[in-house]
Amino acid sequence: MREAVDDFAGHLAGVRNRSAHTVRAYVADVVSMLDHATRMSCTELADLDLGVLRSWLARQRTTGAARSSLARRAASARTFSAWAHRAGLLPTDVAATLASPKARRELPTVLRAEQAAALVEAPGRSAAEPDEALGPAAPPAGPVPPDDAVAAAVLLRDRALLELLYGTGVRISEACGLDVADVDHSRRVVRVFGKGGRERTVPYGLPAQRALDEWLRDGRPVLAGPATRGALLLGARGGRLNPTTARRVVSGYAEAAGLPHTSPHGLRHSAATHLLEGGADLRAVQEILGHSSLASTQIYTHVSVERLRAAYRQAHPRA
């Protein structure tokens, strides 16, 4: 069975072009499923049947797994079963009819437009992220001490990061993965490689352009080092900015600005919602966000409707 799991992982990564995160999650689910099958006296892969899979999901539910987790694990089982059947490891696709609970789609929390503006403009008014805050918000006049130069560069980096996240709606991993060559300044677009290596072109606005220009001119050269290569956004030590650090940057500035807890994904939600509220076409927003399915984008229309309802209840005399 171990060999089958290894081959399945290779299929996900090499043929299906799934991300490393997706491969790890699916493989972990399949290992859990096969361990359960072994405990139910399945001595080889061909012994796997629908009853075993249902028993596995039921056990997951009794141990407190969320509906979203159960839905993903059922999807993992179906994907593995279909692959194993095609590979001749299973006589039938035993999971083809495996049902899974429908995951509840909670409406994302989004910032108001003025809150998003306050967040992206926060660098320069508040301290940088604690691990990288090394000096004042603005470069001092006269000769610049090395630590202060790095601190000033980090602030420019933070502003460029926040403007990019909100201005483009890209995922944090996509923003940190950008290279300098991915930015087309003349057309004001960035080339983004999303989930599954899918490439898309995303526009950005003048505020992001100004932030990028300042960062590339005055900030990036200060932080650049041997490990920089072509990375657009850099950490304080010169390497490519880490998504974990970037998340701390976003949440730190949100807290400093007195805003609700905000993550990079919250900025992505906010960008999508504000686009739709401004009249953008749903298909255009889908392309900007890099969603493979329109259903993933439609959740933002629900957010907008909820805001309309709230405004109606507050303002209409017959609400």
C-alpha positions in Angstrom: 0.0 0.0 0.0 2.9 2.3 0.7 4.1 2.1 -2.9 0.6 3.0 -4.1 0.6 6.1 -1.9 4.0 7.2 -3.2 2.8 6.7 -6.8 -0.4 8.6 -6.0 1.7 11.5 -4.7 3.7 11.5 -7.8 0.6 11.5 -9.9 -0.8 14.5 -8.0 2.4 16.5 -8.3 3.6 15.5 -11.8 0.4 14.8 -13.7 -2.3 16.8 -12.0 0.2 19.7 -11.2 -1.2 20.1 -7.7 0.6 22.3 -5.2 2.9 20.9 -2.6 0.3 21.8 0.1 -2.5 20.0 -1.7 -0.3 16.9 -2.3 0.6 16.8 1.5 -3.1 17.1 2.5 -4.3 14.5 0.0 -1.6 12.0 0.9 -2.2 12.5 4.6 -5.9 11.7 4.1 -5.1 8.6 2.0 -2.7 7.3 4.6 -5.3 7.8 7.3 -7.9 6.0 5.2 -5.6 3.1 4.5 -4.7 2.8 8.2 -8.3 2.6 9.0 -8.8 0.0 6.3 -6.0 -2.1 7.7 -7.7 -2.0 11.2 -10.8 -3.3 9.4 -8.9 -6.4 8.2 -8.1 -5.1 4.7 -4.8 -6.8 3.9 -4.3 -5.4 0.4 -5.6 -2.4 -1.6 -8.0 -4.5 -3.6 -10.0 -5.2 -0.3 -11.0 -1.6 -0.1 -14.7 -1.1 -0.5 -17.4 1.6 0.0 -18.3 0.3 3.5 -14.7 0.8 4.7 -14.6 4.4 3.3 -17.9 5.3 5.0 -16.7 3.8 8.2 -13.5 5.9 8.0 -15.5 9.1 7.4 -17.9 8.2 10.3 -15.0 7.8 12.6 -13.5 11.1 11.5 -16.8 12.7 12.3 -17.1 11.2 15.8 -13.6 12.5 16.6 -14.7 16.0 15.9 -13.6 16.7 12.3 -15.2 19.8 10.8 -17.6 19.5 7.9 -15.0 21.2 5.6 -12.4 18.6 6.7 -14.8 15.7 6.0 -15.6 17.1 2.6 -11.9 17.4 1.7 -11.1 13.9 3.0 -14.0 12.5 1.0 -12.6 14.3 -2.1 -9.2 12.8 -1.4 -10.7 9.3 -1.2 -12.6 9.8 -4.5 -9.5 11.1 -6.2 -7.3 8.2 -4.9 -10.0 5.6 -5.8 -10.4 6.9 -9.4 -6.6 7.0 -9.9 -6.1 3.5 -8.4 -8.9 2.0 -10.6 -7.3 3.6 -13.7 -3.9 2.2 -12.6 -5.3 -1.3 -12.2 -4.8 -1.3 -8.4 -8.6 -1.5 -7.7 -11.1 -3.6 -9.6 -13.7 -0.9 -9.4 -13.8 2.8 -8.5 -15.1 2.1 -5.0 -15.4 5.7 -4.0 -17.3 6.9 -7.0 -20.5 7.1 -5.0 -19.0 8.2 -1.7 -21.0 11.1 -0.4 -19.6 13.9 1.7 -21.1 16.6 3.9 -21.5 19.9 2.1 -19.1 22.3 3.7 -20.7 25.4 5.1 -19.5 28.5 3.2 -19.1 31.2 5.8 -19.2 34.7 4.5 -15.7 36.2 4.7 -15.0 39.2 7.0 -14.1 42.2 4.9 -12.9 45.7 5.7 -14.8 48.8 4.6 -13.1 50.8 1.9 -11.9 53.5 4.3 -10.5 50.8 6.6 -8.6 49.2 3.8 -7.2 52.6 2.8 -6.1 53.2 6.4 -4.4 49.8 6.5 -2.4 50.2 3.3 -1.3 53.7 4.3 -0.3 52.6 7.8 3.5 52.1 7.0 5.1 55.4 7.9 2.5 56.2 10.5 3.1 53.2 12.8 5.9 50.8 13.7 6.8 48.1 11.3 6.4 44.4 12.1 8.2 43.7 15.4 10.8 41.3 14.1 11.9 43.8 11.4 11.3 47.2 13.0 14.7 48.7 13.4 14.2 52.4 13.3 12.0 55.4 12.6 9.1 55.5 10.2 10.8 57.9 7.7 14.4 58.2 6.6 16.3 60.8 8.6 18.0 63.8 6.9 21.8 63.6 6.3 23.9 60.5 6.5 21.8 57.4 7.2 23.0 54.9 9.8 22.9 51.3 8.5 20.1 50.2 10.9 18.0 53.2 10.0 18.5 52.6 6.3 17.2 49.0 6.7 14.2 50.2 8.8 13.3 52.8 6.2 13.6 50.1 3.4 11.4 47.7 5.4 8.7 50.4 5.6 8.8 50.9 1.9 8.6 47.1 1.5 5.6 46.9 3.8 3.8 49.7 1.9 4.4 47.9 -1.4 3.3 44.6 0.0 0.0 46.1 1.4 -0.7 48.0 -1.8 -0.1 44.9 -3.9 -2.3 42.7 -1.7 -5.2 45.0 -1.7 -4.7 46.5 -5.2 -4.5 43.1 -6.9 -6.3 40.7 -4.6 -3.5 38.1 -5.0 -2.9 35.4 -2.4 0.0 35.9 0.0 2.0 33.1 -1.5 1.5 34.6 -4.9 2.7 38.0 -3.7 5.8 36.6 -2.0 6.5 34.5 -5.1 6.6 37.6 -7.5 9.9 38.4 -9.2 10.9 41.9 -10.4 10.5 40.7 -14.0 6.8 39.8 -13.3 5.9 43.5 -13.0 5.0 45.3 -16.2 5.2 49.0 -15.2 4.1 50.4 -18.5 0.8 48.4 -18.5 0.5 48.4 -14.7 0.0 44.6 -14.5 1.7 41.8 -12.7 2.2 38.2 -13.9 1.0 35.8 -11.2 1.5 32.1 -10.9 -1.4 30.7 -8.9 -2.6 27.3 -7.7 -1.4 24.5 -9.9 1.1 26.8 -11.6 -1.7 28.6 -13.5 -0.5 31.9 -14.9 -2.7 35.0 -15.0 -2.2 38.7 -15.5 -3.6 41.1 -12.8 -3.9 44.9 -13.0 -3.0 47.2 -10.2 -3.7 50.9 -9.6 -1.7 54.1 -9.3 -1.2 53.9 -5.5 0.4 50.4 -5.9 2.5 51.8 -8.8 3.8 54.6 -6.6 4.6 52.2 -3.7 6.3 49.8 -6.0 8.4 52.6 -7.6 9.6 53.8 -4.2 10.3 50.3 -3.0 12.3 49.4 -6.2 14.2 52.7 -6.2 14.9 53.4 -2.5 14.1 50.2 -0.6 15.0 47.0 -2.4 18.6 48.0 -3.2 19.2 48.5 0.6 18.0 45.0 1.5 19.3 43.1 -1.6 22.0 40.6 -1.0 23.4 37.3 -2.4 20.2 35.4 -1.7 18.0 38.0 -3.4 18.1 36.7 -7.0 15.1 38.2 -8.8 12.6 38.3 -5.9 10.4 41.4 -5.8 9.7 41.6 -2.1 12.6 41.0 0.3 13.0 40.2 4.0 15.3 42.3 6.2 18.2 39.9 5.5 17.9 40.1 1.8 16.1 36.8 0.9 12.7 36.5 -0.6 10.0 37.7 1.8 8.5 34.7 3.7 4.6 34.4 3.7 4.7 33.9 7.5 6.5 37.3 8.0 4.1 38.9 5.5 1.1 37.7 7.5 2.6 39.3 10.6 3.2 42.5 8.7 -0.5 42.7 7.7 -1.9 41.8 11.1 0.6 44.1 12.9 -0.3 47.2 10.8 -4.0 46.4 11.2 -3.7 46.3 15.0 -1.6 49.5 15.0 -4.3 51.2 12.9 -7.0 50.1 15.3 -8.7 47.9 12.7 -10.3 44.4 13.2 -7.9 41.5 13.0 -6.9 41.3 9.3 -4.9 38.7 7.4 -3.7 38.8 3.8 -6.6 36.7 2.8 -8.9 39.3 4.5 -7.4 41.9 2.2 -8.1 39.6 -0.7 -11.7 39.3 0.4 -11.9 43.0 0.8 -10.5 43.7 -2.7 -13.0 41.3 -4.3 -15.9 42.7 -2.5 -15.0 46.3 -3.2 -14.6 45.4 -6.9 -18.1 43.9 -7.1 -19.6 46.8 -5.1 -18.0 49.2 -7.6 -19.7 47.4 -10.5 -17.0 45.0 -11.7 -18.2 42.0 -13.7 -18.2 38.7 -11.8 -16.2 37.0 -14.5 -13.6 39.7 -14.4 -13.3 39.3 -10.6 -12.9 35.5 -11.1 -10.0 36.1 -13.5 -8.4 38.6 -11.2 -8.6 36.3 -8.2 -7.5 33.2 -10.2 -10.5 31.1 -9.2 -10.9 28.0 -11.4 -14.6 27.9 -10.7 -17.1 30.8 -10.8 -18.8 29.3 -7.7 -15.7 30.3 -5.6 -16.1 33.9 -6.7 -19.9 34.1 -6.2 -19.5 34.1 -2.4 -18.4 37.8 -2.7 -21.8 38.7 -4.2 -23.3 37.4 -0.9 -21.1 39.7 1.1 -22.3 42.6 -1.0 -25.9 41.6 -0.6 -25.5 41.5 3.2 -24.1 45.0 3.1 -27.0 46.2 1.1 -29.4 44.6 3.5 -27.7 46.2 6.5 -27.8 49.6 4.7 -31.5 49.0 3.9 -32.4 48.1 7.5 -30.6 51.1 8.8 -31.9 53.7 6.3 -35.3 52.6 5.0 -38.4 53.7 7.0 -40.2 50.5 6.1 -37.3 48.1 6.7 
